[in-house]
Amino acid sequence: MALLKYEEIAESLRARIAAGEFAPGETLPSGRDLAEQWSVSRATTVKAMDVLRSDGVVVAKQGTGFVVAETPVARPAGARRAGSARIAGGMPFLRVGEPDWAEPSARVAAALGMAPGISALRRARILQLSDGTPHSYAEAWFPPDIAEASPRLSQTAPIPEGTTRYVRRQTGRFPTEGVDVTTVRLANETEARHLGLPEATAVAVVLHTAYDGEGHPLVCEEGVTPAPHFEQVQTYAM
């Protein structure tokens, strides 16, 4: 499906940011300049910037315009429903170590449809509360076909457009269905260390798997949140 003009402008700016043309904190072209460059109305360029702002890629700076966000944000595992904005549920995060290839747990391997003994690419991060303390620890696992086609997933540098859009740009595949499974258990040694918890602390675990239109998995993310920070609210008709 063809992109609308404002989506084209937003995707072009994402690619330029990802390529390093605009560094964090640097000002993007003005709405007037973009309107002239793309032969569109100012309203169209405003919609393009709104898309980038909703995804946490840019922020508005009074007297300057839009600048590339200096603090990337990410959402906890799950809650990635269509139409949801990353900035609305996003939190600052720290990358943990370097992306590496490892054998995932049996649960993750099953979600990715991988046989035992096969490695996947792992990217780990700690999501933070406003005071800088840990909120949750998440490991995102990418199957070999996705990881090998998307080399920047193996790098520690942030991916400004987000991994979902980057994978789509690299592979043409994008999520059409998400499955979230929530369970409760005790934190393991690694999780307790990253979250600053005593071992044997109760945690909620959300296993989020995103599937493309053909039902093939794109990523499986396991998010671990201590009990005091986990809350699930559902509103429904009765």
C-alpha positions as CSV (number, residue, x, y, z in Angstrom):
1,M,0.0,0.0,0.0
2,A,1.4,3.4,-1.1
3,L,2.4,5.8,1.7
4,L,0.5,9.1,2.0
5,K,2.7,12.2,1.4
6,Y,3.1,13.0,5.1
7,E,4.1,9.4,5.8
8,E,6.7,9.7,3.0
9,I,8.1,12.8,4.5
10,A,8.3,11.2,8.0
11,E,10.0,8.1,6.6
12,S,12.5,10.2,4.7
13,L,13.4,12.1,7.9
14,R,13.7,8.8,9.8
15,A,16.1,7.5,7.3
16,R,18.2,10.7,7.4
17,I,18.3,10.6,11.2
18,A,19.3,6.9,11.1
19,A,22.1,7.6,8.6
20,G,23.5,10.2,11.0
21,E,22.7,13.3,8.9
22,F,20.9,14.8,12.0
23,A,22.5,14.0,15.3
24,P,20.6,13.9,18.7
25,G,19.8,17.5,19.7
26,E,20.2,18.8,16.1
27,T,17.4,20.9,14.5
28,L,15.5,19.4,11.6
29,P,14.5,21.4,8.5
30,S,11.7,23.8,9.1
31,G,8.1,23.2,8.0
32,R,8.5,25.9,5.3
33,D,11.7,24.3,3.9
34,L,10.1,20.8,3.9
35,A,6.9,22.2,2.3
36,E,9.0,23.7,-0.5
37,Q,11.2,20.6,-0.9
38,W,8.2,18.2,-1.2
39,S,5.8,20.6,-2.9
40,V,3.2,20.2,-0.2
41,S,1.3,22.4,2.2
42,R,2.6,23.3,5.7
43,A,-0.3,21.3,7.1
44,T,1.2,18.1,5.5
45,T,4.6,18.8,7.1
46,V,3.0,19.3,10.5
47,K,1.4,15.9,10.2
48,A,4.8,14.4,9.3
49,M,6.3,15.9,12.4
50,D,3.4,14.8,14.6
51,V,4.1,11.2,13.5
52,L,7.8,11.5,14.4
53,R,7.0,13.2,17.7
54,S,4.5,10.4,18.6
55,D,7.2,7.9,18.1
56,G,9.6,9.7,20.3
57,V,12.0,10.5,17.4
58,V,11.8,14.3,17.7
59,V,10.8,16.8,20.3
60,A,9.5,20.4,19.8
61,K,11.8,23.1,21.1
62,Q,10.4,26.6,21.5
63,G,12.0,29.1,19.2
64,T,13.9,26.4,17.3
65,G,11.4,24.0,15.8
66,F,11.8,20.3,16.0
67,V,15.1,18.6,17.1
68,V,16.2,15.0,17.2
69,A,15.4,13.5,20.6
70,E,18.5,13.1,22.8
71,T,16.9,10.5,25.1
72,P,15.4,7.6,23.3
73,V,12.3,6.0,24.7
74,A,10.9,2.5,24.5
75,R,7.7,0.8,25.7
76,P,7.6,-2.1,28.1
77,A,6.9,-5.5,26.6
78,G,3.4,-5.7,25.3
79,A,0.9,-2.8,24.9
80,R,1.9,-2.3,21.2
81,R,-1.6,-2.2,19.8
82,A,-2.3,-0.6,16.4
83,G,-2.5,3.1,16.7
84,S,-0.7,3.4,20.0
85,A,2.0,6.0,20.2
86,R,5.4,5.1,21.5
87,I,5.9,8.3,23.3
88,A,2.6,7.9,25.2
89,G,3.7,4.7,26.9
90,G,7.5,5.1,26.4
91,M,10.2,5.4,29.0
92,P,13.9,6.3,28.9
93,F,16.0,3.2,28.7
94,L,19.6,2.0,29.0
95,R,21.1,-0.6,26.7
96,V,22.5,-3.6,28.5
97,G,25.8,-4.9,27.1
98,E,26.1,-5.5,23.4
99,P,23.6,-7.4,21.2
100,D,24.7,-11.0,21.1
101,W,23.7,-14.4,19.6
102,A,22.5,-16.9,22.2
103,E,20.1,-19.8,22.6
104,P,16.8,-18.5,23.9
105,S,14.8,-20.1,26.6
106,A,12.3,-22.8,25.6
107,R,9.4,-20.4,25.9
108,V,11.0,-17.8,23.6
109,A,12.2,-20.5,21.1
110,A,8.7,-21.9,20.9
111,A,7.2,-18.5,20.3
112,L,9.7,-17.9,17.5
113,G,9.1,-21.4,16.1
114,M,12.8,-22.3,16.5
115,A,14.2,-25.7,17.2
116,P,16.3,-26.3,20.3
117,G,19.9,-25.5,20.0
118,I,19.4,-22.7,17.4
119,S,20.7,-19.2,18.4
120,A,18.8,-15.9,18.0
121,L,19.9,-12.3,18.3
122,R,19.3,-10.8,21.7
123,R,19.0,-7.1,22.5
124,A,18.6,-6.3,26.2
125,R,17.6,-3.0,27.9
126,I,16.5,-1.6,31.2
127,L,13.5,0.8,31.2
128,Q,13.7,3.5,33.7
129,L,11.3,5.5,35.9
130,S,11.4,9.3,35.9
131,D,13.9,9.3,38.8
132,G,16.2,7.0,36.9
133,T,15.5,3.8,38.9
134,P,14.7,0.6,37.0
135,H,11.2,-0.1,36.0
136,S,11.7,-3.3,34.0
137,Y,14.2,-5.5,32.3
138,A,13.5,-6.6,28.7
139,E,15.2,-9.0,26.3
140,A,14.2,-8.8,22.6
141,W,15.0,-11.9,20.6
142,F,15.1,-11.8,16.8
143,P,15.1,-15.0,14.7
144,P,18.0,-15.5,12.3
145,D,16.2,-14.6,9.1
146,I,15.3,-11.2,10.6
147,A,18.6,-10.5,12.3
148,E,20.7,-11.4,9.3
149,A,18.7,-9.1,7.0
150,S,18.9,-6.2,9.5
151,P,22.6,-5.7,10.4
152,R,22.0,-2.7,12.7
153,L,20.2,-4.9,15.2
154,S,23.7,-6.3,16.0
155,Q,25.0,-2.8,16.9
156,T,24.8,-1.1,20.2
157,A,23.8,2.3,18.8
158,P,20.2,3.3,19.2
159,I,17.9,2.8,16.1
160,P,16.1,6.2,16.0
161,E,13.2,5.0,13.9
162,G,12.6,2.0,16.2
163,T,13.4,-1.6,15.5
164,T,9.9,-2.3,14.0
165,R,10.3,0.4,11.3
166,Y,13.9,-0.6,10.7
167,V,13.0,-4.2,10.2
168,R,10.2,-3.2,7.8
169,R,12.6,-1.1,5.8
170,Q,15.1,-3.9,5.6
171,T,12.8,-6.9,5.0
172,G,9.5,-5.5,3.9
173,R,7.9,-7.4,6.7
174,F,5.9,-5.7,9.5
175,P,3.7,-6.9,12.4
176,T,0.0,-7.4,11.9
177,E,-0.7,-9.4,15.0
178,G,0.8,-9.4,18.5
179,V,0.4,-12.0,21.2
180,D,1.1,-11.2,24.9
181,V,1.3,-13.9,27.5
182,T,1.6,-12.7,31.1
183,T,2.8,-14.9,33.9
184,V,4.2,-14.5,37.4
185,R,7.4,-16.0,38.8
186,L,10.4,-15.2,40.9
187,A,13.2,-13.1,39.4
188,N,16.3,-15.0,38.3
189,E,19.9,-13.9,39.2
190,T,20.4,-11.8,36.0
191,E,17.0,-10.0,36.3
192,A,17.5,-9.3,40.0
193,R,20.9,-7.8,39.4
194,H,19.7,-5.5,36.6
195,L,16.6,-4.4,38.6
196,G,18.4,-4.0,41.9
197,L,16.2,-6.6,43.6
198,P,16.8,-9.3,46.1
199,E,16.6,-12.7,44.5
200,A,13.3,-14.6,44.9
201,T,11.4,-11.3,44.4
202,A,8.0,-11.7,42.6
203,V,8.0,-10.4,39.1
204,A,5.4,-10.2,36.3
205,V,6.7,-11.5,33.0
206,V,5.1,-10.4,29.7
207,L,6.1,-12.5,26.7
208,H,5.3,-10.4,23.6
209,T,5.5,-11.9,20.1
210,A,4.9,-10.0,16.9
211,Y,3.9,-11.8,13.8
212,D,3.8,-10.7,10.1
213,G,0.8,-11.1,7.8
214,E,1.8,-14.6,7.0
215,G,2.0,-15.6,10.6
216,H,5.8,-15.7,10.8
217,P,7.4,-14.3,14.0
218,L,9.4,-11.1,13.7
219,V,10.5,-10.7,17.3
220,C,9.8,-12.1,20.8
221,E,10.3,-9.8,23.7
222,E,10.4,-10.9,27.4
223,G,9.7,-8.1,29.8
224,V,10.2,-8.5,33.5
225,T,8.7,-6.1,35.9
226,P,8.8,-6.2,39.7
227,A,5.4,-6.6,41.4
228,P,5.2,-3.0,42.8
229,H,5.6,-1.5,39.3
230,F,3.2,-3.9,37.4
231,E,-0.4,-2.9,36.9
232,Q,-2.8,-4.2,34.2
233,V,-6.0,-2.3,33.7
234,Q,-8.8,-3.4,31.3
235,T,-12.0,-1.5,30.6
236,Y,-14.8,-3.3,28.8
237,A,-18.6,-3.1,28.3
238,M,-20.8,-5.2,30.6
